[in-house]
């Protein structure tokens, strides 16, 4: 349950802030926030 709480408490608010301040779309804002919080694996194919 810790990962879900991290997403709700950390990732989502950061993504929302990025969308508001930098004008990013949801997908890009979430990607940046997940990367920042260490939830994305490095070396994945970026075309997905």
NUNU-647182 format. One record per residue: residue number from 0; residue in one letter; x, y, z of N, C-alpha, C, CB in turn. Coordinates in Angstrom, 3 decimals, always signed. Atoms other than C-alpha are relative to their C-alpha. Glycine has a CB too. Layout:
N
+-----+---------+----------+----------+----------+----------+----------+----------+----------+----------+----------+----------+----------+----------+
| num | residuo |     n_px |     n_py |     n_pz |    ca_px |    ca_py |    ca_pz |     c_px |     c_py |     c_pz |    cb_px |    cb_py |    cb_pz |
+-----+---------+----------+----------+----------+----------+----------+----------+----------+----------+----------+----------+----------+----------+
| NUM |       A |        X |        Y |        Z |        X |        Y |        Z |        X |        Y |        Z |        X |        Y |        Z |
...
+-----+---------+----------+----------+----------+----------+----------+----------+----------+----------+----------+----------+----------+----------+
***
This chain:
48
+-----+---------+----------+----------+----------+----------+----------+----------+----------+----------+----------+----------+----------+----------+
| num | residuo |     n_px |     n_py |     n_pz |    ca_px |    ca_py |    ca_pz |     c_px |     c_py |     c_pz |    cb_px |    cb_py |    cb_pz |
+-----+---------+----------+----------+----------+----------+----------+----------+----------+----------+----------+----------+----------+----------+
|   0 |       X |   +0.823 |   -1.195 |   +0.000 |   +0.000 |   +0.000 |   +0.000 |   +0.864 |   +1.255 |   +0.000 |   -0.935 |   +0.000 |   +1.204 |
|   1 |       X |   -0.887 |   -1.147 |   -0.055 |   +3.023 |   +2.278 |   +0.410 |   +0.202 |   +0.677 |   -1.341 |   +1.313 |   -0.414 |   +0.540 |
|   2 |       X |   -0.205 |   -0.579 |   +1.327 |   +3.507 |   +2.747 |   -3.322 |   -1.209 |   +0.827 |   -0.409 |   +0.268 |   -1.101 |   -1.039 |
|   3 |       X |   +1.207 |   -0.745 |   +0.351 |   -0.102 |   +3.820 |   -3.810 |   -0.048 |   +1.318 |   +0.768 |   -1.264 |   -0.839 |   +0.291 |
|   4 |       X |   -0.013 |   -1.237 |   -0.789 |   +0.195 |   +6.343 |   -0.983 |   +1.044 |   +0.975 |   -0.523 |   +0.267 |   -0.309 |   +1.475 |
|   5 |       X |   -1.016 |   -0.875 |   +0.582 |   +3.416 |   +7.697 |   -2.509 |   -0.524 |   +0.676 |   -1.259 |   +1.275 |   -0.792 |   -0.317 |
|   6 |       X |   +0.548 |   -0.576 |   +1.231 |   +1.639 |   +8.194 |   -5.822 |   -1.006 |   +1.090 |   +0.342 |   -0.663 |   -1.092 |   -0.873 |
|   7 |       X |   +1.025 |   -0.975 |   -0.387 |   -1.267 |   +9.983 |   -4.146 |   +0.617 |   +1.213 |   +0.685 |   -1.031 |   -0.651 |   +0.924 |
|   8 |       X |   -0.560 |   -1.086 |   -0.811 |   +0.868 |  +12.043 |   -1.763 |   +1.126 |   +0.772 |   -0.678 |   +0.502 |   -0.553 |   +1.288 |
|   9 |       X |   -1.180 |   -0.636 |   +0.592 |   +3.926 |  +12.807 |   -3.925 |   -0.126 |   +0.204 |   -1.503 |   +1.225 |   -0.827 |   +0.290 |
|  10 |       X |   -0.067 |   -0.040 |   +1.459 |   +3.646 |  +11.972 |   -7.610 |   -1.116 |   +0.853 |   -0.598 |   -0.071 |   -1.410 |   -0.565 |
|  11 |       X |   +1.124 |   -0.732 |   +0.582 |   +0.172 |  +13.312 |   -8.387 |   +0.079 |   +1.510 |   +0.251 |   -1.301 |   -0.538 |   +0.555 |
|  12 |       X |   -0.103 |   -1.450 |   -0.204 |   +0.628 |  +16.717 |   -6.700 |   +1.147 |   +0.644 |   -0.791 |   +0.185 |   +0.291 |   +1.474 |
|  13 |       X |   -1.118 |   -0.534 |   +0.788 |   +4.029 |  +17.187 |   -8.369 |   -0.383 |   +0.099 |   -1.471 |   +1.255 |   -0.885 |   +0.165 |
|  14 |       X |   +0.419 |   -0.007 |   +1.400 |   +2.554 |  +16.274 |  -11.748 |   -0.987 |   +1.135 |   -0.257 |   -0.629 |   -1.352 |   -0.384 |
|  15 |       X |   +0.969 |   -1.081 |   +0.154 |   -0.330 |  +18.682 |  -11.256 |   +0.702 |   +1.355 |   -0.013 |   -1.043 |   -0.049 |   +1.128 |
|  16 |       X |   -0.752 |   -1.256 |   -0.049 |   +2.095 |  +21.469 |  -10.349 |   +0.775 |   +0.223 |   -1.302 |   +0.968 |   +0.000 |   +1.202 |
|  17 |       X |   -0.720 |   -0.110 |   +1.269 |   +4.209 |  +20.745 |  -13.441 |   -0.945 |   +0.391 |   -1.132 |   +0.702 |   -1.323 |   -0.334 |
|  18 |       X |   +0.975 |   -0.328 |   +1.039 |   +1.094 |  +20.887 |  -15.612 |   -0.404 |   +1.469 |   +0.080 |   -1.240 |   -0.897 |   +0.124 |
|  19 |       X |   +0.433 |   -1.382 |   -0.180 |   +0.041 |  +24.224 |  -14.141 |   +1.113 |   +0.998 |   -0.296 |   -0.504 |   +0.205 |   +1.410 |
|  20 |       X |   -1.088 |   -0.976 |   +0.105 |   +3.441 |  +25.937 |  -14.028 |   +0.756 |   -0.070 |   -1.320 |   +0.964 |   -0.199 |   +1.129 |
|  21 |       X |   -0.797 |   +0.157 |   +1.211 |   +5.162 |  +24.495 |  -17.110 |   -0.844 |   -0.300 |   -1.232 |   +1.009 |   -1.093 |   +0.193 |
|  22 |       X |   +0.886 |   +0.248 |   +1.125 |   +2.132 |  +23.776 |  -19.283 |   +0.187 |   -1.364 |   -0.649 |   +0.197 |   +1.054 |   -1.018 |
|  23 |       X |   -0.212 |   +1.338 |   +0.539 |   +3.009 |  +20.103 |  -19.705 |   -1.316 |   -0.756 |   -0.075 |   +1.011 |   -0.773 |   +0.854 |
|  24 |       X |   +1.171 |   +0.861 |   +0.008 |   +0.474 |  +17.486 |  -20.691 |   +0.128 |   -1.028 |   +1.118 |   -0.169 |   -0.695 |   -1.376 |
|  25 |       X |   +0.038 |   +0.925 |   -1.130 |   -0.510 |  +14.824 |  -18.164 |   +1.062 |   -1.083 |   -0.104 |   -1.365 |   -0.636 |   +0.102 |
|  26 |       X |   -0.961 |   +1.099 |   +0.175 |   +1.662 |  +12.047 |  -19.615 |   +1.424 |   +0.453 |   +0.308 |   -0.073 |   -0.551 |   -1.432 |
|  27 |       X |   -1.361 |   -0.502 |   -0.216 |   +4.842 |  +14.135 |  -19.614 |   +0.212 |   +0.394 |   +1.462 |   +0.280 |   +1.204 |   -0.918 |
|  28 |       X |   -0.117 |   -0.404 |   -1.403 |   +4.180 |  +15.574 |  -16.146 |   +0.122 |   -1.217 |   +0.914 |   -1.210 |   +0.850 |   +0.414 |
|  29 |       X |   -0.094 |   +1.217 |   -0.806 |   +3.605 |  +12.106 |  -14.680 |   +1.338 |   -0.689 |   -0.198 |   -1.135 |   -0.959 |   -0.346 |
|  30 |       X |   -1.291 |   +0.631 |   +0.274 |   +6.730 |  +10.743 |  -16.382 |   +1.104 |   +0.691 |   +0.797 |   +0.321 |   +0.043 |   -1.512 |
|  31 |       X |   -1.014 |   -0.755 |   -0.734 |   +8.871 |  +13.510 |  -14.872 |   -0.123 |   -0.263 |   +1.501 |   -0.130 |   +1.510 |   -0.292 |
|  32 |       X |   +0.207 |   +0.206 |   -1.431 |   +7.323 |  +13.058 |  -11.432 |   +0.366 |   -1.420 |   +0.426 |   -1.447 |   +0.295 |   +0.366 |
|  33 |       X |   -0.386 |   +1.378 |   -0.317 |   +7.704 |   +9.258 |  -11.491 |   +1.512 |   -0.160 |   -0.047 |   -0.666 |   -0.988 |   -0.975 |
|  34 |       X |   -1.468 |   +0.052 |   +0.086 |  +11.334 |   +9.646 |  -12.632 |   +0.633 |   +0.618 |   +1.245 |   +0.499 |   +0.734 |   -1.269 |
|  35 |       X |   -0.552 |   -0.728 |   -1.142 |  +12.035 |  +12.160 |   -9.869 |   -0.115 |   -0.808 |   +1.295 |   -0.712 |   +1.342 |   +0.160 |
|  36 |       X |   +0.234 |   +0.777 |   -1.217 |  +10.622 |   +9.816 |   -7.223 |   +0.526 |   -1.426 |   -0.087 |   -1.468 |   -0.031 |   +0.304 |
|  37 |       X |   -0.661 |   +1.294 |   +0.115 |  +12.499 |   +6.762 |   -8.505 |   -0.887 |   -1.173 |   -0.365 |   +0.658 |   -0.302 |   +1.252 |
|  38 |       X |   +0.908 |   +1.088 |   +0.356 |   +9.585 |   +4.753 |   -9.870 |   +0.140 |   -0.482 |   -1.438 |   -1.404 |   +0.432 |   +0.232 |
|  39 |       X |   -0.175 |   +0.415 |   +1.399 |  +10.710 |   +4.518 |  -13.511 |   +1.319 |   -0.743 |   -0.131 |   -0.039 |   +1.228 |   -0.966 |
|  40 |       X |   -1.223 |   +0.748 |   +0.260 |  +13.223 |   +1.931 |  -14.640 |   +0.788 |   +0.718 |   -1.086 |   -0.314 |   -1.468 |   -0.417 |
|  41 |       X |   -0.859 |   -0.618 |   +1.003 |  +16.165 |   +3.349 |  -16.558 |   +0.235 |   -0.989 |   -1.128 |   +1.345 |   +0.459 |   +0.620 |
|  42 |       X |   -0.302 |   +0.847 |   +1.143 |  +16.886 |   +2.022 |  -20.039 |   -1.221 |   -0.523 |   -0.729 |   +0.820 |   -1.140 |   +0.440 |
|  43 |       X |   +1.205 |   +0.417 |   +0.713 |  +13.275 |   +1.531 |  -21.123 |   -0.055 |   +0.672 |   -1.350 |   -1.262 |   +0.325 |   +0.810 |
|  44 |       X |   +0.217 |   -0.578 |   +1.316 |  +12.301 |   +2.166 |  -24.715 |   -0.944 |   +1.184 |   +0.157 |   -0.573 |   -1.056 |   -1.001 |
|  45 |       X |   +0.787 |   -1.217 |   -0.181 |  +11.001 |   +5.744 |  -24.756 |   -1.143 |   +0.128 |   -0.999 |   +0.892 |   +1.201 |   -0.109 |
|  46 |       X |   +1.038 |   -0.119 |   +1.014 |   +8.748 |   +5.121 |  -27.780 |   -1.338 |   -0.553 |   +0.463 |   +0.428 |   -0.705 |   -1.254 |
|  47 |       X |   +1.250 |   +0.590 |   -0.495 |   +6.091 |   +3.366 |  -25.658 |   -0.972 |   +1.057 |   +0.432 |   +0.270 |   -0.941 |   +1.153 |
+-----+---------+----------+----------+----------+----------+----------+----------+----------+----------+----------+----------+----------+----------+
***
